[in-house]
């Protein structure tokens, strides 16, 4: 993993080396091992390197081959296979890096090179022959790529903080703030919480014409749903799914440094650890490292489940237990790291997991992000599944669904009426957010709210929306910022695009069956996981003990009182009753906005 950036002066004025160096230095944490810069007239590229493959100086960037120059952030896991294919076509290689493979792929296949990659990436390629920048972000947006289009200059960066220093204003995007407060949405479009900062969406390329100074965002990826895979019988589907998951895990163990894993105790992270541990032991002759964040609230603590797997696989297991004092001590730092408001204090737990990995000298971690979105793992997906069935099958499935989940019949019925109904959902959102001014509520993205509700009538549409716009994107953003702040690279087997396409193509009844969510994963892993873990009914999620961490409201009162943004968004009478608010998620969001505004010096749009 690395940090990249670029500057284009539209007026043709030379870009100074000091300018691009300052921009890349703002993300030194993303690449503490090396730095490099390329300046060519009115254009400059910058790079900070975290060495994972080929630790020698041969991997230095920017990397140049003929008339192409590249800065690259990511890992293309199938680089060995691509290298052999390119060598057979006559390409010569001088390093053992995947960077050189990516650049050679562009030489051979042009902009379609990204179709050959299996991995995560964001990169900038300067094509001097065609006088353009070819920039790309991986299929699901695991690695970030932001841009700011100013009047005289165009900037590209791995993190927003690199751009803020180049902007005349740091104005808040009020629409994003309202949707964050009311709908709980953050990453549903290419915008950010800053008015003038945008991101290249996952699965898109950015093409910048250096002659005419025009910029185009072009999609290159649509998920390939294979209807013939939905015809497989259950046993065949289980065997194929297990094989694909094993491949996705194994290929992500390719590294010239130590690899470990995040282990929450949930089904997804436990499956990854169970598959990775024996392979890693065989390859490296040492125990596989795993890190678990323990919640001090017993209602959402999964440490006992993680312990079952740690014992079975003889993991080098480390447990951390951040308390309220640790939460308060790093809160401001994590808000600065994340750069935008985030949904839950659980991100603080994740911060401590990444810190532990850095302290233990493990620069690569596997993680289980993506399993829920691809295999219908959340209980709120039950309504979409039931609606996909004929009425008599739906009635029988309804009765069975409560046997193997936390839901009772009444709650499941409420889910069935609530999630697919946009008007009911919007009315509830508005009712729960009476603290907002009427002008703020008018800014709610009602069109997207209706789109989300309507997607419950088609499971594939719901999953694509969750994977591309709602649930998965913000989880990927949180993980990228927390991991890279500690110079840690995280790898996500469940987000392997081939595994994602397989998961979505399989019969829905293999994902939710007899009330069991992620049924096919449970079956695929039932002989590899402790029974209590593979067939546990409760899903906790990676949750922080909010009731404990947010108990002392006085600690946050000054931030709330000083916030210009909250005064603009909220009714004064409600803002004064901050101490009395019962909704902890809303309390957290208000704290997050107020601190974000202060720490990043965000301006109100009205100024």
Order of alpha helices (4+ residues) and beta strands (2+ residues): beta-alpha-beta-beta-beta-beta-alpha-alpha-beta-beta-beta-beta-alpha-alpha-beta-beta-beta-alpha-beta-alpha-beta-alpha-beta-alpha-alpha-beta-alpha-alpha-alpha-alpha-alpha-alpha-alpha-alpha-alpha-beta-alpha-beta-beta-alpha-alpha-alpha-alpha-alpha-alpha-alpha
